[in-house]
Amino acid sequence: MGQPITVVERASSSNPALLRFETNRPLSGMGHERYPEPPSELLQRPVDELARRLFAAGGVERVHINGSVVTVTLAGGQTGAGLADVVRGLFLHYGDQSDDDATTPAPDETAEPAPDDA
């Protein structure tokens, strides 16, 4: 399990389709990460995973991440309810191997150890 991220949600006063989430830790490097659609599964950075999760939550048209700020453009009529929780939960379960551990058999403790190649 990871650490929770503190998230402050701010709605744009000039554009109701924009939501900004300010976090207490940087999520990207110094570059801008722009996602007009969910990123390919081949991209495995935390920012890619966050973008995938935001799109999967529904009602998201675009995601922009720069440092500790995540800006989401909502689809028409969407409120963005629950998106702050998606950001908060990123490092709680990112890379969590608990599901894999449940399917990996325990090593056979009765098996003889392999001989040393000394």
Stockholm file with secondary structure:
# STOCKHOLM 1.0

chainA/1-118         MGQPITVVERASSSNPALLRFETNRPLSGMGHERYPEPPSELLQRPVDELARRLFAAGGVERVHINGSVVTVTLAGGQTGAGLADVVRGLFLHYGDQSDDDATTPAPDETAEPAPDDA
#=GR chainA/1-118 SS CCCCCCEEEEECSSCTTEEEEEESSCCSCSSEEEESSCCCTTCCSHHHHHHHHHHHHSSEEEEEEETTEEEEEECTTCCCTTHHHHHHTHHHHTTCCHHHHHHSCCCCTTSCCCCCCC
#=GC SS_cons         CCCCCCEEEEECSSCTTEEEEEESSCCSCSSEEEESSCCCTTCCSHHHHHHHHHHHHSSEEEEEEETTEEEEEECTTCCCTTHHHHHHTHHHHTTCCHHHHHHSCCCCTTSCCCCCCC
//
